[in-house]
């Protein structure tokens, strides 16, 4: 084979999107923990990708356990409704009043506020000591989503989502012991015949 020969490369890759998003969420959280400057932005982004990851996991599992046409109808539901349908199929008990399932409420409310962001006017009234009034007067009144974008919420959301994913995979009987295994790629190389 000389340097001018051609080869045909055929590739096939499986992308497990929720695992990719999970990695982004972890990276952003770590960045926020390690560097205080801009950390609230990292925590906000980590929370968003944690929510994206869980919804993508529901889509991944749903595609596998429901016939194609049934899943196309279910896929349009809210993340909580998708989880309920999947849980029913897998005979998985949910309790949105307890961890890990309770994270669905705040995490997806936050995700929706980010995804469907809109301007708003915030009003706040408080009584503070005169000596502290300057600090309080010039501190921004936070929106609900701004209150949620903390390190504690980002870490807790990841822990709860990880637990939910493991419980779903356990009931599903997924072949991997660790459900956050990414996809893979195979490739073949063949020489192109010369004429």
Residue pairs with C-beta under 8 A, 6 or more apart in sequence:
1 191
5 191
5 192
5 194
6 191
6 192
7 189
7 190
7 191
7 192
8 189
8 190
8 191
8 192
9 187
9 188
9 189
10 187
10 188
10 190
11 185
11 186
11 187
12 185
12 186
12 187
13 183
13 184
13 185
13 186
14 183
14 184
14 185
15 183
16 60
16 181
16 182
16 183
17 56
17 59
17 60
18 53
18 54
18 55
18 56
18 57
18 59
18 60
18 165
19 53
19 180
19 181
19 182
19 183
20 182
21 49
21 52
21 53
21 56
22 49
22 50
22 53
22 180
23 182
24 49
24 53
25 46
25 47
25 49
25 50
25 52
25 53
25 158
26 46
26 158
28 42
28 43
28 45
28 46
28 49
29 42
29 43
29 46
29 151
29 154
29 155
29 158
31 39
31 42
32 38
32 39
32 40
32 41
32 42
32 43
32 46
32 151
32 154
33 39
33 151
35 42
39 151
40 146
40 149
40 150
43 149
43 150
43 151
43 153
43 154
44 114
44 145
44 149
46 154
46 158
47 107
47 110
47 111
47 148
47 149
47 153
47 154
47 157
48 110
48 111
48 114
50 107
50 154
50 157
50 158
50 161
51 79
51 107
51 108
51 110
51 111
51 157
52 111
53 161
54 79
54 107
54 161
54 164
54 165
55 79
55 82
57 165
57 168
57 179
58 79
58 82
58 83
58 86
59 75
59 82
61 86
61 168
61 169
61 172
62 71
62 74
62 75
62 82
62 85
62 86
63 71
64 172
65 86
65 89
65 90
65 172
66 74
66 89
74 82
74 85
75 82
77 85
78 108
79 104
79 108
80 96
80 104
80 108
83 94
83 104
83 164
84 94
86 92
86 168
87 93
87 94
87 168
90 168
90 171
90 172
91 171
92 167
92 168
92 171
94 101
95 101
95 102
96 102
96 104
96 105
99 160
99 163
100 159
100 160
100 161
100 163
100 164
100 167
101 164
102 160
103 156
103 157
103 160
103 161
103 164
106 148
106 153
107 157
107 160
107 161
109 144
110 144
110 145
110 148
110 149
113 143
113 144
113 145
114 145
120 143
122 141
122 142
122 143
123 141
124 141
126 136
128 136
162 180
165 179
165 180
166 179
168 179
169 176
169 179
